[in-house]
Amino acid sequence: LAYHSGWIVEERMGIALAMGDNAFDAKRKAEVAAHKIMIRTAAEREWRGQEEKRMHVVE
Protein backbone atom coordinates (compact mmCIF):
# COMPACT_ATOMS: atom_id res chain seq x y z
CA LEU A 1 0.00 0.00 0.00
CA ALA A 2 1.08 3.55 -0.66
CA TYR A 3 0.28 6.13 1.98
CA HIS A 4 -0.19 9.87 1.57
CA SER A 5 2.48 11.75 3.54
CA GLY A 6 -0.18 13.28 5.83
CA TRP A 7 -1.87 9.99 6.76
CA ILE A 8 -1.50 8.33 10.12
CA VAL A 9 -0.77 4.73 9.18
CA GLU A 10 -2.47 3.30 12.29
CA GLU A 11 -5.85 4.69 11.19
CA ARG A 12 -8.28 2.41 9.42
CA MET A 13 -10.25 3.60 6.43
CA GLY A 14 -13.35 2.38 4.69
CA ILE A 15 -15.15 3.05 1.46
CA ALA A 16 -18.87 3.61 0.95
CA LEU A 17 -20.16 3.19 -2.60
CA ALA A 18 -23.44 4.53 -3.97
CA MET A 19 -25.16 5.13 -7.27
CA GLY A 20 -27.09 8.26 -8.18
CA ASP A 21 -28.46 10.31 -11.05
CA ASN A 22 -25.09 12.14 -11.20
CA ALA A 23 -21.74 12.19 -9.37
CA PHE A 24 -22.92 14.76 -6.81
CA ASP A 25 -26.01 12.66 -5.93
CA ALA A 26 -23.92 9.47 -5.64
CA LYS A 27 -21.37 11.20 -3.38
CA ARG A 28 -24.13 12.56 -1.13
CA LYS A 29 -25.66 9.06 -0.82
CA ALA A 30 -22.24 7.55 -0.03
CA GLU A 31 -21.72 10.16 2.71
CA VAL A 32 -25.09 9.26 4.26
CA ALA A 33 -24.17 5.56 4.14
CA ALA A 34 -20.74 6.21 5.69
CA HIS A 35 -22.32 7.96 8.67
CA LYS A 36 -24.41 4.87 9.45
CA ILE A 37 -21.21 2.93 10.22
CA MET A 38 -20.49 2.62 13.94
CA ILE A 39 -16.89 2.80 15.22
CA ARG A 40 -15.22 1.26 18.28
CA THR A 41 -11.48 1.32 19.05
CA ALA A 42 -9.19 -0.21 21.67
CA ALA A 43 -8.96 3.19 23.37
CA GLU A 44 -12.66 4.08 22.96
CA ARG A 45 -14.68 0.97 23.91
CA GLU A 46 -18.14 2.46 23.31
CA TRP A 47 -19.69 2.17 19.84
CA ARG A 48 -20.16 5.59 18.27
CA GLY A 49 -20.84 7.17 14.89
CA GLN A 50 -18.14 8.99 12.98
CA GLU A 51 -18.31 12.76 12.75
CA GLU A 52 -15.60 13.61 10.20
CA LYS A 53 -17.08 15.88 7.51
CA ARG A 54 -14.13 17.89 6.16
CA MET A 55 -14.28 16.27 2.70
CA HIS A 56 -18.08 16.12 2.44
CA VAL A 57 -20.15 17.69 -0.33
CA VAL A 58 -23.19 18.13 1.94
CA GLU A 59 -22.97 18.96 5.65
N, C-alpha and C positions, 0 to 999 in steps of 0.2 A: 504494500500500500504506500502511496505517496501522501504526505501530509503537508498542508499549507503551513507556512512558517508561523502563523499566529495561532494555530490549533494547539490545544492541550491534548496530548496523545491519550491520556487516561480517560477522557470523555468518550461516551458512547453516542453514536448518532443513529438515526433511523430515517427512513424515507416513507412518505405518504404519497400515494399515486391517486389521481382522480381524472375523470374525463369531464369535459364541459363543452359548451357551444363555441368557446374560443379559449385562448391560453389564459386570459385573465380569470375567466369563470372556473377553469380547471384548477388554477393555483389557489383561488379562494376556497374551493371545495377541499383541496388537499390540506390547507391550513386548518379548516374546521375539523377534518379527520385527525390531524396531528394533535390537536388539543384534547381529543377524547382519550389519548393514551395516558395511562397513569404511570408514575415513576416512583421507584423506591431504590435507595442506595444503601451501602454498608453504613455510611455515616448518618443518613436520614432514614430511619426504619419505617416511618409512616408513608403509606401510599399517598401521592399527591399529583395534581395535574401540572403540566409544564406551563410556564408563563412567558417564555422568551418570544418576543414579537418584533425584534429589530429588523428582520428581513421580510416581514409580512406586507402583502399588498393591502389588506384590509385589517384595520385594528378592531 
